Amino acid sequence: MSQEELLMMSQRDRDRVRVIHQVLEGRLSQVDGAEQLGLTARHVRRLVKRLAKRGDGGLIHQSRGKPSHNRFDGNFRRRVLRRYKSRYSDFGPTLACEKLAKDNLAVADETLRCWLIAEGLWKGRHQGQRHRARRERKACFGQMVQTDASHHAWLEDRFSAPIVLVAMIDDATSYASARFYSGETTAAYMDLLGRYVGIHGRMVSIYADRHSIFKLSNKDIWGEVHSEPTQFARALGELEIELISAHSPQAKGRIERFFETAQDRLVKELRLRGARTMEQANDVLERHFLPQFNRRFTVSAAKPVDAHRPVNKGMDMASILTRIIHGAAAQAIYIHIYMRCAYFGGLFARAAQNTPLPPLPPLADRVTMLSGGRVKGVGTFGGPLVEMPPGPVTGELDYHPPCTLNHRGRHLDDHAAPGARLTFL
């Protein structure tokens, strides 16, 4: 048998050859043959003529081995690969296709994937076998929101200080909210929560890990161990939002997958747009990445009901989303700001005597004295306070620089963020 007589056939081709031979030999009618092959009788007559004229090779699809009429020409392929190598060399095929389309080089992701594999620029990844069943999504938007933070080189080598991405993602729809902060702190989570609630309202519950920001903490106060909620848990309680603790990263897989996507797509978006500071990164995040993510990856909730609740009139968001430190107002309180220390000892006496408070850096704003929920005195650091009557009071400090607060020499908070408020009860 010569080389020209060898035919490559699929099982479908072999079945077709067998049936058409039976029709040609008169052992099977054209109608019955068409029914077996799922073809029309007219097309079977064509195949019979082709078999009689060309042999078995006439039954093979006539486009086999020929280039597609819709193929890209070689010049276009070279332009796409040149652009990919110069600008998107570490991008995956799907993300690269989105960016190439904006450069007027539209190509399907599977086509680009084949080109990159052929050029040795991409290696296909084998999807591992799933070892656990996924939990069903919540039915309504706002019924549960997952939250976490991701520590990553978001700005690569363009910014020396570390920044953290704090995010919230709705469990029912995968709608995401996020923002960059200087650290994973209570103030960061409170700020993002305030932004979220201001737009959507109060979610029913928050699903978070067992980080010390969320879980109950035990504190040694005057030799006694007291178990009290963290600042963030207290704020959620006042907002009537349930806090649910996750016991493994897999349990909150939706927020983990968001960070996996962000560490790929967001890092490249920040690079392409030249972000070099945290402010610029937040601008790219809010104006470009989050709208694109929510437009592409969000899904419809199982029930078209918004479970978010409006903020009640009695809920003062500014007061709830604050740091509250419990203690006697007359006790010694040390506030260290930029390594400078102001000593508030005998607070009642100083207020009554109109004694100036020790000077602090000019960035510190003011001290407001309250009694029974009403303002009783206002003063600035280094200046006098108005008369403060004795009795139960609270002292509020609005400050702007980062600071560390110690109560009777004990460390309380290592990450007080600019613009936060401390309340002493």
BAFIRO-438475 format. One line per 8 residues: number of its first residue (from 0); their letters; for each residue x negated, y negated, z of N, C-alpha, C. Coordinates in pm, whole numbers, plus 50000, padded with zeros to 5 digits. Example, Ala and Ser with C-alpha at 12.3 -4.5 7.8 and 13.67 -1.06 7.14 Angstrom:
BEGIN
0 = as = 48681/50569/50780/48770/50450/50780/48680/50330/50780  48715/50225/50708/48633/50106/50714/48710/49997/50787;
% end
This chain:
BEGIN
0 = msqeellm = 49914/50121/50000/50000/50000/50000/49911/49876/50000  49936/49782/49908/49854/49661/49898/49893/49562/50006  49802/49460/50023/49825/49360/50127/49950/49279/50097  49982/49257/49964/50095/49173/49928/50228/49238/49964  50232/49370/49985/50356/49439/50012/50390/49446/50161  50302/49396/50247/50328/49396/50391/50423/49282/50425  50530/49313/50496/50629/49212/50536/50641/49210/50688  50644/49089/50743/50666/49071/50887/50815/49045/50908;
8 = msqrdrdr = 50880/49137/50979/51024/49126/51000/51058/49131/51149  51159/49055/51185/51214/49065/51319/51316/49178/51323  51364/49211/51441/51466/49315/51452/51593/49274/51378  51622/49147/51380/51740/49099/51308/51724/49119/51158  51605/49094/51106/51581/49115/50964/51593/49262/50927  51542/49351/51013/51549/49494/50983/51695/49543/50983  51775/49491/51078/51916/49529/51078/51986/49479/50952  51951/49360/50910/52013/49307/50789/51975/49390/50665;
16 = vrvihqvl = 51846/49430/50655/51802/49513/50543/51879/49644/50540  51899/49706/50656/51969/49835/50662/52113/49821/50614  52184/49718/50661/52324/49700/50624/52336/49666/50475  52252/49577/50425/52262/49537/50284/52228/49654/50192  52136/49742/50232/52107/49861/50155/52230/49951/50147  52303/49963/50258/52424/50044/50258/52531/49985/50166  52540/49851/50164/52636/49785/50074/52593/49806/49929  52464/49791/49901/52414/49807/49764/52435/49950/49713;
24 = egrlsqvd = 52422/50047/49803/52440/50187/49764/52586/50229/49760  52678/50140/49798/52819/50171/49794/52871/50246/49913  52791/50263/50018/52837/50335/50136/52912/50244/50233  52906/50116/50208/52972/50019/50296/53025/49906/50210  53145/49863/50237/53203/49753/50159/53139/49621/50201  53152/49521/50115/53098/49388/50144/53168/49326/50265  53297/49350/50277/53372/49293/50390/53326/49356/50520  53309/49490/50522/53264/49557/50645/53120/49516/50678;
32 = gaeqlglt = 53035/49505/50577/52897/49461/50601/52891/49320/50657  52977/49233/50602/52981/49095/50652/53026/49092/50798  53120/49177/50836/53169/49181/50974/53060/49229/51068  52980/49328/51025/52871/49378/51110/52762/49272/51130  52732/49197/51026/52624/49098/51033/52671/48962/51082  52801/48943/51095/52852/48813/51137/52839/48709/51028  52848/48752/50901/52836/48663/50787/52966/48664/50708  52975/48579/50609/53089/48581/50518/53061/48683/50408;
40 = arhvrrlv = 53168/48732/50347/53153/48827/50237/53079/48763/50120  53100/48634/50101/53032/48564/49992/52882/48565/50012  52838/48541/50137/52693/48539/50163/52635/48681/50152  52714/48782/50185/52667/48919/50169/52644/48949/50021  52730/48897/49933/52710/48919/49790/52580/48854/49743  52548/48737/49801/52420/48672/49767/52303/48760/49808  52312/48814/49930/52203/48897/49981/52187/49026/49899  52299/49081/49852/52291/49201/49769/52217/49171/49638;
48 = krlakrgd = 52249/49057/49576/52180/49018/49453/52031/48994/49480  52002/48929/49596/51863/48900/49628/51784/49029/49653  51847/49127/49719/51780/49254/49744/51753/49328/49614  51851/49325/49524/51833/49395/49396/51725/49329/49311  51708/49196/49325/51612/49125/49242/51473/49121/49301  51459/49099/49435/51328/49078/49497/51287/49189/49592  51376/49279/49623/51344/49382/49720/51370/49334/49862  51310/49406/49957/51334/49372/50098/51289/49231/50133;
56 = gglihqsr = 51184/49181/50067/51137/49045/50095/51238/48939/50062  51337/48969/49978/51438/48870/49945/51536/48845/50057  51539/48934/50157/51631/48916/50269/51572/48835/50383  51444/48805/50377/51380/48723/50480/51414/48577/50454  51430/48499/50560/51466/48357/50546/51366/48287/50454  51420/48214/50359/51336/48156/50255/51245/48043/50304  51273/47989/50426/51189/47881/50480/51073/47932/50562  51066/48065/50579/50959/48119/50663/50823/48096/50597;
64 = gkpshnrf = 50730/48044/50681/50595/48019/50632/50578/47887/50561  50684/47811/50543/50676/47682/50475/50681/47569/50578  50613/47459/50552/50618/47346/50646/50758/47285/50651  50796/47234/50769/50928/47175/50786/50939/47045/50709  51058/47021/50657/51082/46894/50587/51084/46776/50684  51108/46802/50814/51116/46694/50914/50985/46675/50990  50878/46737/50944/50752/46729/51017/50695/46588/51007  50617/46551/51112/50544/46424/51109/50422/46439/51019;
72 = dgnfrrrv = 50387/46332/50952/50268/46339/50869/50143/46333/50956  50033/46371/50899/49907/46377/50975/49863/46244/51030  49888/46134/50958/49847/46002/51007/49919/45965/51135  50051/45993/51140/50128/45961/51260/50078/46043/51378  50050/46170/51356/50000/46253/51465/49867/46201/51517  49779/46161/51428/49649/46108/51472/49665/45978/51550  49760/45892/51509/49784/45767/51581/49836/45796/51722  49928/45892/51734/49983/45927/51865/49873/45981/51956;
80 = lrryksry = 49792/46072/51906/49687/46131/51988/49581/46028/52024  49553/45937/51933/49455/45832/51963/49505/45741/52073  49635/45704/52066/49693/45619/52170/49698/45692/52304  49732/45820/52301/49736/45899/52424/49599/45904/52490  49496/45929/52412/49361/45939/52468/49313/45807/52525  49351/45697/52462/49299/45566/52505/49375/45508/52623  49505/45539/52638/49586/45470/52740/49657/45564/52836  49692/45683/52793/49774/45771/52876/49708/45907/52897;
88 = sdfgptla = 49579/45909/52912/49506/46036/52912/49543/46127/53029  49586/46071/53142/49623/46156/53256/49774/46166/53274  49851/46124/53173/49996/46133/53179/50041/46270/53132  50150/46318/53191/50214/46439/53141/50288/46410/53012  50322/46513/52933/50388/46490/52804/50519/46413/52816  50600/46442/52918/50730/46375/52929/50714/46227/52955  50632/46190/53053/50610/46048/53084/50537/45979/52970  50442/46046/52907/50369/45987/52795/50465/45955/52680;
96 = ceklakdn = 50563/46042/52655/50659/46015/52548/50739/45889/52575  50777/45867/52701/50852/45747/52735/50769/45622/52709  50641/45627/52742/50555/45511/52719/50522/45494/52572  50500/45604/52500/50471/45595/52357/50588/45537/52279  50711/45566/52324/50829/45512/52257/50830/45360/52264  50782/45304/52376/50774/45158/52388/50664/45100/52300  50569/45185/52256/50463/45142/52164/50500/45173/52019  50630/45197/51992/50678/45231/51858/50614/45358/51804;
104 = lavadetl = 50591/45453/51894/50537/45583/51855/50626/45692/51915  50754/45689/51878/50851/45781/51936/50825/45923/51887  50818/46017/51981/50798/46158/51950/50862/46239/52061  50915/46356/52027/50978/46441/52128/50873/46495/52224  50913/46514/52351/50816/46558/52450/50762/46698/52419  50845/46787/52365/50796/46921/52333/50700/46917/52215  50726/46827/52120/50633/46812/52008/50498/46762/52058  50501/46660/52144/50376/46608/52199/50305/46714/52283;
112 = rcwliaeg = 50383/46791/52357/50323/46895/52439/50246/46995/52352  50306/47036/52240/50238/47130/52149/50113/47067/52089  50120/46939/52053/50002/46872/51997/49889/46865/52101  49925/46831/52226/49823/46818/52329/49760/46953/52361  49842/47058/52366/49787/47191/52392/49694/47234/52279  49733/47204/52154/49649/47239/52040/49516/47166/52043  49517/47042/52096/49394/46963/52104/49316/46990/52231  49369/47074/52319/49301/47101/52445/49314/46990/52547;
120 = lwkgrhqg = 49415/46903/52532/49434/46789/52623/49537/46819/52732  49602/46932/52726/49705/46966/52825/49712/47116/52840  49733/47159/52962/49750/47300/52990/49890/47322/53046  49961/47415/52987/50095/47444/53037/50090/47499/53178  50189/47460/53258/50196/47505/53397/50304/47610/53412  50269/47718/53477/50365/47826/53501/50449/47792/53624  50578/47797/53606/50669/47770/53718/50674/47891/53810  50636/47873/53935/50638/47982/54031/50780/48025/54064;
128 = qrhrarre = 50791/48142/54114/50923/48196/54150/50976/48128/54275  51102/48089/54271/51164/48026/54388/51177/48129/54499  51136/48088/54619/51139/48182/54730/51247/48149/54832  51325/48045/54805/51432/48010/54898/51547/47948/54821  51664/47961/54876/51782/47900/54814/51794/47756/54862  51828/47668/54772/51843/47528/54809/51976/47505/54879  51971/47413/54976/52093/47375/55046/52182/47294/54951  52309/47314/54961/52403/47239/54879/52397/47091/54916;
136 = rkacfgqm = 52411/47007/54818/52414/46863/54844/52538/46826/54926  52528/46714/54997/52646/46661/55063/52746/46616/54957  52871/46611/54993/52975/46588/54894/52990/46441/54856  52959/46348/54948/52989/46206/54925/52864/46121/54932  52862/46016/54854/52755/45918/54857/52755/45848/54994  52641/45849/55063/52631/45786/55194/52659/45879/55309  52691/46005/55280/52719/46099/55389/52592/46136/55465  52480/46147/55394/52352/46172/55460/52241/46114/55374;
144 = vqtdashh = 52147/46047/55438/52033/45986/55369/51905/46044/55430  51818/46093/55346/51688/46144/55391/51586/46031/55388  51497/46028/55486/51396/45923/55492/51262/45981/55533  51156/45921/55482/51020/45965/55514/50925/45861/55456  50796/45881/55480/50693/45792/55428/50584/45875/55361  50519/45817/55262/50414/45886/55188/50286/45804/55192  50178/45866/55242/50046/45804/55243/49971/45851/55119  49937/45758/55032/49876/45794/54905/49796/45674/54854;
152 = awledrfs = 49703/45699/54763/49626/45590/54702/49712/45526/54592  49814/45453/54633/49911/45400/54538/49848/45302/54440  49756/45220/54486/49691/45123/54399/49551/45168/54358  49522/45296/54383/49393/45356/54345/49279/45272/54404  49186/45227/54320/49071/45151/54372/49089/45001/54354  49210/44955/54325/49234/44812/54301/49266/44736/54429  49288/44807/54540/49325/44742/54668/49262/44824/54778  49185/44758/54863/49106/44830/54963/49190/44875/55083;
160 = apivlvam = 49285/44793/55126/49365/44828/55244/49468/44936/55208  49491/45031/55297/49591/45135/55268/49732/45080/55276  49819/45128/55190/49960/45094/55195/50040/45224/55193  50159/45218/55251/50244/45336/55269/50377/45309/55201  50428/45410/55131/50560/45399/55069/50663/45462/55161  50753/45380/55213/50864/45426/55297/50988/45431/55209  51059/45544/55212/51170/45563/55118/51290/45623/55188  51406/45598/55129/51531/45663/55166/51597/45712/55039;
168 = iddatsya = 51654/45833/55042/51719/45889/54924/51849/45954/54966  51954/45923/54894/52086/45977/54927/52090/46125/54891  52145/46206/54980/52146/46350/54959/52245/46392/54852  52353/46320/54836/52457/46360/54740/52423/46321/54598  52356/46206/54579/52334/46152/54444/52188/46137/54406  52096/46148/54501/51953/46123/54479/51924/45977/54449  52016/45886/54486/51989/45743/54472/51881/45703/54572  51776/45638/54525/51658/45610/54608/51643/45461/54637;
176 = sarfysge = 51596/45432/54758/51555/45299/54800/51418/45313/54863  51327/45221/54834/51191/45235/54886/51123/45099/54888  51014/45094/54966/50937/44970/54976/50799/45003/55033  50699/44928/54991/50564/44946/55042/50545/44865/55170  50472/44925/55266/50438/44858/55391/50292/44888/55424  50240/44812/55518/50099/44829/55557/50077/44953/55640  50182/45012/55695/50168/45133/55776/50304/45197/55799  50302/45322/55841/50425/45392/55875/50462/45358/56018;
184 = ttaaymdl = 50541/45255/56035/50571/45201/56167/50722/45192/56188  50758/45171/56314/50899/45149/56346/50953/45026/56273  50873/44920/56269/50915/44797/56202/50941/44822/56054  50858/44906/55991/50878/44935/55849/51010/45007/55825  51037/45109/55907/51163/45182/55891/51283/45093/55922  51271/45007/56022/51381/44918/56055/51405/44819/55942  51298/44769/55882/51314/44674/55772/51385/44740/55654  51342/44861/55617/51406/44929/55505/51550/44964/55538;
192 = lgryvgih = 51577/45005/55662/51714/45034/55703/51801/44910/55692  51748/44796/55737/51825/44672/55728/51855/44634/55583  51759/44654/55494/51782/44624/55352/51888/44718/55294  51878/44846/55330/51974/44944/55278/52115/44914/55327  52129/44893/55458/52261/44868/55515/52318/44737/55461  52232/44637/55439/52280/44510/55385/52340/44525/55246  52296/44624/55169/52346/44644/55033/52462/44742/55029  52444/44857/55094/52541/44966/55081/52633/44982/55202;
200 = grmvsiya = 52591/44937/55319/52665/44963/55441/52598/45073/55522  52661/45111/55633/52604/45210/55724/52631/45352/55673  52523/45428/55654/52540/45568/55617/52590/45647/55737  52644/45767/55713/52696/45848/55823/52582/45907/55905  52477/45954/55840/52366/46017/55912/52236/45995/55837  52125/46006/55911/51991/45999/55855/51918/46128/55889  51855/46186/55790/51782/46313/55804/51633/46282/55798  51561/46304/55906/51421/46267/55915/51342/46378/55982;
208 = drhsifkl = 51210/46370/55971/51125/46470/56036/51112/46437/56185  51023/46508/56252/51009/46491/56397/50891/46399/56431  50872/46300/56350/50770/46197/56378/50806/46123/56506  50706/46071/56572/50730/46002/56700/50817/45877/56683  50832/45829/56561/50921/45715/56538/51067/45756/56557  51098/45883/56531/51236/45929/56532/51273/46011/56655  51187/46102/56695/51226/46197/56798/51219/46133/56937  51285/46194/57033/51285/46145/57170/51145/46148/57228;
216 = snkdiwge = 51112/46049/57306/50979/46040/57366/50991/46038/57518  50895/46095/57583/50888/46094/57729/50786/45991/57774  50825/45899/57861/50736/45793/57908/50719/45801/58059  50598/45774/58104/50567/45772/58246/50578/45629/58295  50683/45599/58368/50707/45464/58420/50707/45471/58572  50611/45402/58632/50597/45397/58776/50592/45538/58836  50519/45627/58769/50499/45761/58819/50613/45856/58794  50719/45811/58730/50833/45897/58700/50844/45914/58548;
224 = vhseptqf = 50877/46036/58505/50891/46067/58364/51034/46038/58321  51048/45948/58227/51180/45911/58176/51189/45952/58030  51296/46017/57992/51320/46054/57853/51419/45954/57794  51374/45884/57692/51458/45783/57631/51440/45787/57480  51540/45743/57405/51526/45744/57259/51422/45644/57213  51366/45671/57097/51270/45578/57039/51343/45452/56995  51265/45350/56960/51325/45225/56915/51416/45247/56794  51370/45329/56699/51449/45351/56578/51575/45432/56611;
232 = aralgele = 51561/45534/56697/51678/45613/56736/51779/45528/56811  51728/45435/56895/51820/45345/56966/51897/45259/56869  51826/45206/56767/51893/45121/56668/51999/45200/56592  51968/45326/56556/52067/45408/56487/52189/45433/56577  52164/45454/56706/52275/45475/56797/52366/45353/56805  52307/45234/56808/52388/45114/56814/52464/45091/56684  52410/45140/56572/52479/45129/56444/52573/45246/56419  52581/45338/56516/52666/45456/56505/52629/45539/56383;
240 = ielisahs = 52499/45561/56365/52445/45646/56259/52381/45768/56326  52421/45886/56287/52367/46008/56347/52227/46035/56295  52137/46072/56385/52000/46108/56349/51987/46260/56355  51953/46320/56241/51935/46465/56231/51787/46493/56207  51729/46581/56289/51587/46613/56279/51566/46735/56190  51470/46723/56098/51431/46837/56014/51314/46908/56079  51311/47039/56067/51207/47117/56132/51100/47165/56035  51109/47127/55907/51006/47164/55809/51014/47069/55691;
248 = pqakgrie = 50904/47051/55617/50909/46966/55498/51009/47018/55394  51023/47151/55385/51114/47207/55286/51259/47171/55317  51290/47146/55445/51427/47114/55482/51471/46981/55423  51379/46888/55405/51410/46760/55343/51340/46752/55207  51366/46855/55127/51298/46866/54998/51330/46755/54901  51448/46691/54913/51484/46588/54818/51392/46467/54828  51359/46424/54950/51268/46311/54965/51126/46352/54931  51090/46479/54956/50956/46527/54920/50940/46528/54768;
256 = rffetaqd = 51042/46570/54696/51034/46570/54549/51031/46428/54494  51098/46335/54564/51090/46195/54521/50946/46145/54531  50879/46178/54641/50740/46135/54655/50650/46203/54553  50679/46327/54519/50600/46396/54417/50613/46325/54283  50736/46284/54250/50758/46209/54127/50691/46073/54133  50702/46005/54248/50644/45872/54262/50492/45876/54254  50430/45978/54314/50285/45987/54310/50233/46011/54169  50319/46057/54081/50280/46072/53941/50319/45948/53861;
264 = rlvkelrl = 50448/45917/53859/50498/45810/53771/50470/45670/53826  50492/45650/53957/50477/45516/54012/50331/45470/54010  50239/45560/54041/50097/45523/54038/50057/45474/53899  50104/45542/53796/50071/45503/53659/50140/45375/53619  50265/45356/53667/50336/45231/53638/50266/45112/53702  50219/45129/53825/50145/45021/53892/50016/44991/53818  49950/45093/53767/49827/45073/53692/49853/44998/53561  49957/45039/53488/49987/44976/53360/50026/44830/53376;
272 = rgartmeq = 50092/44798/53487/50137/44660/53509/50037/44577/53589  49921/44634/53619/49813/44559/53681/49838/44516/53824  49916/44591/53902/49942/44555/54041/49815/44572/54124  49780/44470/54201/49657/44472/54282/49681/44442/54428  49800/44400/54465/49831/44370/54605/49961/44440/54642  49990/44445/54772/50113/44508/54817/50234/44431/54767  50225/44299/54760/50336/44219/54710/50365/44249/54564  50259/44261/54484/50278/44294/54343/50332/44436/54327;
280 = andvlerh = 50285/44527/54413/50334/44665/54407/50483/44670/54439  50529/44594/54539/50671/44591/54571/50753/44530/54457  50696/44433/54389/50765/44373/54275/50785/44475/54163  50679/44552/54132/50690/44656/54029/50788/44765/54073  50783/44799/54202/50870/44903/54256/51017/44863/54243  51051/44741/54281/51190/44699/54285/51244/44662/54147  51160/44603/54062/51208/44555/53932/51201/44658/53822  51112/44757/53835/51090/44849/53724/51110/44996/53765;
288 = flpqfnrr = 51034/45042/53865/51034/45186/53892/51167/45236/53947  51218/45171/54053/51343/45219/54114/51462/45213/54018  51480/45104/53941/51591/45106/53845/51578/45219/53743  51456/45245/53694/51436/45353/53599/51462/45488/53664  51412/45506/53786/51432/45634/53856/51580/45659/53880  51650/45560/53934/51792/45580/53966/51877/45597/53840  51835/45534/53731/51910/45549/53606/51893/45690/53548  51776/45748/53565/51747/45877/53503/51776/45996/53592;
296 = ftvsaakp = 51748/45987/53721/51750/46104/53807/51870/46114/53900  51950/46009/53915/52066/46021/54002/52174/46106/53937  52254/46170/54020/52363/46254/53972/52493/46206/54036  52604/46250/53984/52733/46212/54040/52761/46297/54163  52817/46234/54264/52853/46307/54386/52969/46402/54356  52978/46509/54435/53085/46607/54415/53222/46544/54435  53231/46446/54527/53356/46375/54550/53333/46226/54527  53419/46160/54450/53400/46018/54420/53441/45928/54535;
304 = vdahrpvn = 53385/45953/54651/53419/45876/54771/53290/45818/54830  53289/45690/54858/53175/45625/54921/53189/45636/55072  53100/45712/55136/53110/45735/55280/53044/45624/55362  52982/45526/55297/52922/45416/55372/53029/45336/55444  52995/45286/55561/53087/45206/55641/53035/45064/55654  53121/44965/55649/53074/44827/55665/53022/44801/55806  52938/44700/55818/52885/44662/55948/52995/44591/56027  53023/44639/56147/53128/44580/56229/53090/44439/56273;
312 = kgmdmasi = 53191/44360/56305/53165/44222/56347/53083/44216/56475  53099/44314/56561/53026/44312/56687/52882/44359/56676  52840/44403/56559/52704/44452/56540/52615/44340/56487  52524/44295/56569/52427/44192/56529/52302/44263/56477  52289/44267/56344/52178/44341/56284/52044/44288/56330  52032/44156/56345/51904/44098/56386/51866/44144/56526  51964/44161/56614/51934/44204/56751/51915/44355/56759  51989/44430/56676/51977/44575/56681/51843/44621/56625;
320 = ltriihga = 51803/44563/56513/51678/44606/56449/51561/44529/56508  51542/44539/56639/51432/44476/56710/51366/44579/56800  51251/44543/56855/51184/44627/56954/51226/44579/57092  51280/44667/57170/51326/44631/57304/51241/44706/57406  51175/44631/57493/51092/44689/57598/51159/44660/57732  51191/44763/57809/51260/44746/57936/51160/44721/58048  51194/44630/58139/51109/44603/58254/51159/44480/58328  51105/44450/58445/51146/44333/58524/51079/44209/58468;
328 = aaqaiyih = 51156/44102/58456/51103/43982/58394/50991/43920/58476  50993/43940/58610/50891/43879/58694/50762/43958/58696  50757/44076/58634/50635/44155/58634/50535/44095/58536  50412/44141/58551/50307/44090/58463/50322/44153/58325  50321/44073/58220/50331/44120/58082/50214/44061/58005  50138/44147/57946/50025/44104/57865/50062/44113/57717  50039/44009/57645/50062/44011/57500/49929/43973/57433  49869/44067/57366/49742/44044/57299/49767/44014/57152;
336 = iymrcayf = 49726/43901/57107/49740/43864/56968/49603/43820/56917  49554/43895/56817/49421/43867/56763/49317/43858/56874  49325/43956/56967/49230/43967/57078/49241/43851/57177  49344/43768/57166/49367/43662/57264/49475/43709/57360  49467/43674/57486/49560/43726/57586/49633/43610/57655  49764/43622/57665/49843/43527/57743/49905/43602/57860  49892/43551/57981/49938/43619/58101/50065/43553/58151  50177/43630/58147/50304/43580/58198/50326/43644/58335;
344 = gglfaraa = 50282/43582/58441/50301/43635/58574/50393/43542/58652  50490/43598/58724/50586/43514/58794/50661/43426/58698  50730/43485/58601/50793/43410/58493/50894/43309/58546  50965/43345/58650/51064/43251/58705/50997/43126/58757  50889/43146/58830/50821/43031/58890/50767/42938/58783  50706/42993/58682/50649/42910/58576/50760/42831/58506  50873/42896/58481/50981/42826/58412/51038/42715/58501  51055/42747/58631/51112/42648/58721/51020/42529/58740;
352 = qntplppl = 50889/42554/58743/50793/42447/58765/50758/42373/58636  50819/42417/58522/50789/42353/58394/50640/42361/58362  50580/42474/58401/50437/42490/58382/50408/42533/58238  50311/42469/58171/50278/42511/58034/50227/42655/58032  50267/42729/57931/50217/42864/57913/50077/42859/57854  49996/42960/57879/49861/42963/57824/49865/42953/57672  49769/42883/57612/49771/42865/57466/49746/42997/57393  49812/43011/57280/49793/43125/57191/49764/43073/57051;
360 = ppladrvt = 49725/43156/56960/49699/43111/56824/49819/43041/56764  49797/42945/56673/49908/42865/56620/50010/42946/56541  49975/43069/56496/50070/43149/56421/50185/43197/56508  50161/43207/56640/50270/43247/56729/50378/43140/56726  50504/43182/56726/50612/43088/56701/50667/43028/56830  50746/43103/56902/50811/43043/57018/50854/43151/57117  50888/43108/57236/50946/43195/57338/51084/43141/57370  51183/43228/57365/51321/43189/57396/51364/43263/57521;
368 = mlsggrvk = 51409/43191/57621/51455/43251/57746/51607/43261/57742  51659/43378/57779/51802/43402/57777/51848/43451/57913  51970/43420/57948/52030/43469/58071/52177/43497/58045  52216/43623/58072/52354/43660/58046/52392/43649/57900  52294/43669/57811/52322/43663/57668/52323/43522/57612  52298/43418/57698/52297/43280/57650/52157/43222/57662  52122/43138/57569/51990/43076/57570/51982/42980/57687  51879/42995/57771/51860/42910/57888/51734/42826/57878;
376 = gvgtfggp = 51648/42859/57786/51526/42780/57775/51449/42815/57648  51388/42716/57589/51310/42736/57468/51179/42660/57483  51071/42720/57446/50942/42653/57453/50846/42713/57352  50734/42645/57333/50631/42695/57243/50510/42734/57326  50427/42822/57269/50305/42860/57338/50217/42737/57355  50169/42717/57477/50088/42601/57506/50169/42480/57547  50302/42491/57539/50388/42380/57577/50479/42419/57692  50556/42327/57747/50641/42358/57864/50771/42427/57823;
384 = lvemppgp = 50828/42499/57918/50961/42556/57904/51058/42472/57986  51183/42466/57942/51283/42396/58022/51311/42479/58147  51381/42420/58244/51402/42488/58371/51478/42619/58352  51427/42724/58415/51487/42857/58407/51536/42896/58545  51665/42910/58567/51714/42950/58699/51676/43095/58728  51655/43128/58854/51622/43266/58888/51739/43359/58863  51711/43486/58846/51815/43585/58820/51776/43673/58703  51861/43767/58669/51831/43857/58558/51820/43779/58427;
392 = vtgeldyh = 51711/43795/58359/51689/43725/58233/51624/43821/58135  51622/43779/58012/51544/43849/57910/51456/43746/57843  51342/43789/57801/51254/43700/57726/51236/43753/57586  51256/43669/57487/51239/43709/57348/51119/43635/57289  51039/43709/57217/50920/43650/57154/50929/43676/57005  50944/43570/56926/50934/43582/56781/50790/43551/56745  50723/43644/56681/50582/43624/56650/50557/43665/56506  50445/43619/56450/50416/43642/56310/50290/43724/56285;
400 = ppctlnhr = 50183/43710/56361/50066/43794/56332/50083/43934/56391  50008/44033/56339/50010/44166/56402/49961/44157/56546  50019/44234/56635/49978/44226/56774/49991/44361/56841  49928/44374/56956/49940/44492/57040/49994/44449/57175  50097/44516/57224/50159/44478/57351/50125/44583/57455  50083/44537/57573/50056/44626/57685/50136/44580/57806  50200/44674/57874/50278/44643/57993/50203/44697/58114  50156/44607/58197/50075/44643/58313/49954/44725/58270;
408 = grhlddha = 49894/44682/58161/49771/44745/58117/49789/44873/58040  49915/44921/58020/49937/45045/57949/49976/45016/57805  49922/45096/57714/49949/45079/57572/50094/45115/57542  50162/45026/57468/50300/45054/57432/50321/45066/57282  50262/44980/57202/50288/44979/57059/50162/44936/56987  50118/45018/56894/49994/44990/56823/50019/44934/56685  50147/44920/56645/50174/44881/56508/50281/44772/56501  50274/44672/56584/50372/44565/56577/50349/44487/56449;
416 = apgarltf = 50452/44474/56367/50435/44415/56235/50467/44267/56238  50412/44191/56143/50441/44048/56137/50591/44022/56121  50639/43923/56191/50778/43885/56179/50874/43964/56263  50827/44066/56334/50918/44142/56420/50948/44063/56547  51040/44113/56630/51079/44043/56751/51070/44140/56869  51010/44094/56977/51002/44172/57099/51103/44116/57199  51177/44203/57263/51275/44161/57362/51243/44226/57494  51230/44147/57600/51198/44199/57734/51325/44187/57818;
424 = l = 51376/44301/57865/51499/44299/57945/51464/44304/58093;
% end
